[in-house]
């Protein structure tokens, strides 16, 4: 099993930059094989910010181990739960073609793995290559349970960009001194916003701008004129992040494990759930400086947030920290929605013969889903800490989704949906209003478990519309089991008569997670060619907890190859 490796020098942690590169070469003769991994969920004492806490980890690592594979490989991961919490693991961005039982969201495709139990996730990587990631998919456990998935191209297939000297995973996360399960449980009980994290992290390390964290700083050493592929993953629970490296330009080459037309930028914006691969070319001569790499939040909501910055250090090998001045990057303002809109519109698919953009040119079904926050009355006899004594809720088309106590995919497969879910999820907002204008007086949401059923192989157009009921806010929406094409976006309310004329049906970017613009909309298209039950939710974990989630049922097609297979024998029970 390939594991992330680290060396300690003078109290600083340096990842072995050659690891991914070496594995790439070592596996050059092995493609289309089965990769076996073992994930042991266990507690480990971890110290950050002067604070030591028992952290739930995989194999004692934080962040967790990296999964390496090639396009076409079969992956088996045995997950054994040694902690008191129920656990599931989601392989974020893996399409899970006819392997929905391995997708991982709790009570959607499986019941959780209980203490002392094991479950083997089995899936084949088909038609995908690039950077994805894995994480826990139950409550807020992904705060510490996450790690990279690196998928190399098939044998004898090169990248559509110059081969990098080294490849380096860069994982953004959040650190809480408090127990995150306690944080979200308290917030759900009192109806208010949860406490925010104590720090952001780069590869699990907060950096020197936080108390007691100078030794916990990610450091990247580079050689002049060499090019490095940075595999950037936003694993933070509740924040979109700006990222930049002082005095260096980044070339974007991939998003969500799909190659894109290259473009250069000084700053990237990455939402929770998204991955972005960039090329970093070191300067031709070793400069007399050390460069900070910084990440801080992009904020559009009116709630509290962690207004802090995590930094790592980019250092040329011939220099030393003690003699080199530090250079700081310039990041956009915290609420720079203009930068966010312009940056997202730069992404385009390659749309080449080798990497076509198979965007549906016509659609069978059109949906308009509102996404946003709402306020529900405080339950009788309870004191709530939401605005004016209310309780925060979040919804899609005014439905605040309630997870059942049995797995949705299991209920669907065995035709036992009664008492578990209904299929009455609305195609459009049940109460149309000025979505980005003055909110209506009644902001109450309906708590229910409703699914949307669509036929196999139907072409879908989905418009996601932000609302200003509590306030406009960006929402990173993730669709399980599918990639989709982002064919359009705009500000204000979506106009079905005029906006489609500006859709990009030639080379739209293909993603699995997209940011719904604050006070705006985004239009997606995909073909429903993967039968099963597929979760769709906001990747801001607090919004998911409040109900900003739903699920699609994609019906079976004709024959075995277009149908959901029976569940595996070791599928956990509720």
Secondary structure, 3 states (H helix, E strand, C coil): CCCCCEEEECCEEEECCCHHHHHHHHCCCCCCCEEEEEEEEEEEEEEECCEEEEEEEECCECCCCCEEEECCCEEEEEEEECCCCCECEEEECCCCCCCHHHCCCECCCECCECCCCEEEEEEECCCCCEEEEEEECCCCHHHCCEEEEEEECCCCCCCCCCCCCEEEEEEEEEECCCCHHHHHHHHHHHCCCCCCCCEEEECCECCCCCCCCCCCCEEEEECCCCEEEEEEEECCCCCEEEEEECCCCEEEEEECCEEEEEEEECCEEECCCCEEEEEEECCCCCCCEEEEEEEEEECCCCCCCCCCEEEEEEEECCCCHHHCEEECCCCCCCCCHHHHHHHHCCCEECCCCCCCCCCCCCCCEEEEEEEEEEEECCCCCCCCCCHHHCEEEEEECCEEECCCCCCHHHHHHCCCCCCCCECCCCCCCCCCCCCCCCCCCCCCCEEECEEEEECCCCEEEEEEEECCCCCCCCEEEEECCCCEEEEEEEECCCCCCCHHHHCCCCCEEEECEEEECCCEEEEEEEECCCCEEEEEEECCHHHHHHCCEEEEEECCCCCHHHCCCCCCCCCCCC
